[in-house]
Amino acid sequence: MTDRIRHEDFATTEVIRPAAVLMEEATRLILAGLTEDDVHSGGNWWTTTGVWRRYDRPWPEGSDEPGPAVHLGTISCVYDSPQRYSVTIFRASITSDGVTANWTVDALCDDALRFANLTLASCPRALMTPVPQPFRQRGEVSTPVSPTGRG
């Protein structure tokens, strides 16, 4: 199946900040659960590396297309970040059909995270570090600027 999902297909998109971080054991459990709940074997999830899509029903038997199954939402993630064998969830999107069916970003994420007994609210989060100071050339002295901009 070709990836025909476009940004415009989503009614709502939420950047998960700070990002949810799944460490190795949780990652293993969730990926195994999503595999068991695959649309090709009677489940509701179609996953590829970095993209997990939730449908309202399984795809027709033997089909590589969703047929009457309705795409409800997508979770975007990065594998092996911040360390090997971890997954970082950074964005979740709900389609118009998902909104109509009362899906939310939290509900979508919770449905995937349930395989590790996690919710989006209980999931460990990425550390947010302050933005680094701008680079200065060696020997350069910074001159404070007054609020009026007149040195």
Backbone torsions as a table, in degrees:
resi	resn	phi	psi	omega
1	MET	NA	136.5	176.4
2	THR	-83.2	153.8	-178.3
3	ASP	-83.5	97.8	-176.9
4	ARG	-100.2	6.8	-178.3
5	ILE	-79.3	125.1	177.8
6	ARG	-113.2	159.8	179.0
7	HIS	-56.0	-35.8	-178.6
8	GLU	-66.1	-16.7	-178.3
9	ASP	-74.4	-8.1	-175.9
10	PHE	-102.2	137.5	177.5
11	ALA	-81.7	-31.4	179.8
12	THR	-148.4	140.7	177.1
13	THR	-134.1	134.6	179.5
14	GLU	-126.2	126.5	172.7
15	VAL	-79.4	127.5	-178.4
16	ILE	-84.3	108.0	-178.5
17	ARG	-131.2	127.4	-10.4
18	PRO	-66.9	154.3	-176.5
19	ALA	-59.7	147.5	176.8
20	ALA	-82.2	131.1	-176.9
21	VAL	-115.9	122.7	177.8
22	LEU	-102.6	117.3	179.4
23	MET	-79.4	177.0	-167.6
24	GLU	-51.5	-50.5	-176.0
25	GLU	-65.4	-44.7	178.3
26	ALA	-63.3	-41.6	178.3
27	THR	-58.3	-47.0	-179.5
28	ARG	-59.8	-46.2	-179.1
29	LEU	-64.5	-43.4	-177.8
30	ILE	-68.0	-45.5	179.7
31	LEU	-64.2	-37.5	176.5
32	ALA	-65.5	-42.0	179.0
33	GLY	-64.9	-42.8	178.0
34	LEU	-64.3	-35.2	177.1
35	THR	-65.1	-42.2	178.2
36	GLU	-67.0	-31.1	-177.7
37	ASP	-97.7	31.3	-176.9
38	ASP	-72.5	144.2	-180.0
39	VAL	-61.7	-21.3	-179.8
40	HIS	-83.0	-10.9	-178.2
41	SER	-129.2	37.4	174.1
42	GLY	89.5	8.7	-177.8
43	GLY	-106.9	-163.1	-173.8
44	ASN	-119.4	-2.7	-175.4
45	TRP	-110.7	138.8	170.8
46	TRP	-122.6	114.3	-174.4
47	THR	-119.2	143.5	169.5
48	THR	-131.4	170.3	-179.6
49	THR	-59.2	116.1	176.6
50	GLY	88.1	-7.2	-179.2
51	VAL	-138.2	121.3	177.7
52	TRP	-117.0	118.6	-177.2
53	ARG	-111.0	135.5	179.5
54	ARG	-105.7	130.2	177.1
55	TYR	-114.3	163.1	-178.1
56	ASP	-80.5	-13.5	-179.2
57	ARG	-162.2	167.1	176.9
58	PRO	-65.5	158.6	175.3
59	TRP	-77.5	158.0	177.8
60	PRO	-56.4	142.1	-177.0
61	GLU	-54.8	128.8	178.5
62	GLY	79.0	2.4	-175.9
63	SER	-95.3	146.2	172.2
64	ASP	-101.8	11.6	177.9
65	GLU	-123.9	151.5	-176.5
66	PRO	-69.0	-19.6	-178.0
67	GLY	58.4	-129.2	-178.7
68	PRO	-79.1	-5.7	-180.0
69	ALA	-64.6	137.4	-176.2
70	VAL	-103.9	127.8	177.2
71	HIS	-73.2	122.2	-177.2
72	LEU	-99.9	-36.1	-177.9
73	GLY	-174.7	166.8	-175.9
74	THR	-135.5	138.6	172.5
75	ILE	-109.7	129.7	177.3
76	SER	-106.3	133.9	-177.0
77	CYS	-147.8	167.2	178.9
78	VAL	-120.1	128.9	178.3
79	TYR	-87.6	150.9	178.8
80	ASP	60.3	36.0	176.8
81	SER	-142.8	129.8	10.5
82	PRO	-83.3	-4.7	176.8
83	GLN	-144.6	168.5	-178.3
84	ARG	-57.3	140.7	178.2
85	TYR	70.0	14.4	175.3
86	SER	-109.5	166.0	176.6
87	VAL	-132.8	135.9	176.3
88	THR	-113.6	120.3	176.9
89	ILE	-90.4	120.6	-175.7
90	PHE	-118.3	-13.5	-179.2
91	ARG	-156.0	146.4	173.3
92	ALA	-138.1	141.6	-177.1
93	SER	-132.5	143.4	177.8
94	ILE	-116.7	132.7	177.8
95	THR	-76.3	169.5	175.3
96	SER	-59.0	-41.2	177.5
97	ASP	-63.4	-36.8	177.6
98	GLY	-65.3	-42.2	177.6
99	VAL	-62.0	-44.2	178.4
100	THR	-59.5	-35.2	179.5
101	ALA	-87.0	12.6	176.2
102	ASN	68.5	27.3	174.4
103	TRP	-82.1	144.1	175.1
104	THR	-124.3	168.1	176.7
105	VAL	-59.2	-44.9	179.2
106	ASP	-61.0	-45.1	-178.8
107	ALA	-63.9	-40.8	178.7
108	LEU	-61.6	-50.5	-179.8
109	CYS	-63.3	-43.0	179.6
110	ASP	-59.9	-36.0	179.7
111	ASP	-63.5	-38.1	177.9
112	ALA	-77.4	-40.1	-175.2
113	LEU	-74.6	-14.6	-177.7
114	ARG	-58.6	-25.7	-178.8
115	PHE	-66.1	-17.5	176.1
116	ALA	-114.2	18.6	-177.9
117	ASN	54.7	40.9	177.7
118	LEU	-119.6	161.7	168.4
119	THR	-127.1	167.5	176.6
120	LEU	-60.8	-37.6	-179.8
121	ALA	-67.5	-32.1	-177.0
122	SER	-95.3	-5.4	-175.7
123	CYS	-71.2	139.2	174.5
124	PRO	-58.4	150.2	-176.2
125	ARG	-118.5	154.7	177.5
126	ALA	-67.5	147.3	175.7
127	LEU	-75.0	133.7	177.5
128	MET	-100.6	118.5	179.0
129	THR	-102.3	151.0	179.2
130	PRO	-64.2	154.6	177.6
131	VAL	-65.7	133.1	-179.1
132	PRO	-66.7	155.2	176.7
133	GLN	-66.4	150.7	178.1
134	PRO	-63.9	151.7	179.0
135	PHE	-69.8	144.5	175.0
136	ARG	-126.2	148.3	176.5
137	GLN	-76.4	149.2	179.7
138	ARG	-54.6	132.6	178.2
139	GLY	85.4	-10.7	-179.6
140	GLU	-72.9	136.4	178.1
141	VAL	-108.6	130.9	179.7
142	SER	-84.1	138.5	179.4
143	THR	-106.9	119.5	179.5
144	PRO	-62.7	143.3	178.9
145	VAL	-107.2	132.4	179.7
146	SER	-74.1	160.7	179.3
147	PRO	-58.7	-22.0	179.9
148	THR	-85.8	-9.1	179.6
149	GLY	82.0	13.0	-177.6
150	ARG	-108.0	31.8	175.6
151	GLY	65.1	NA	NA
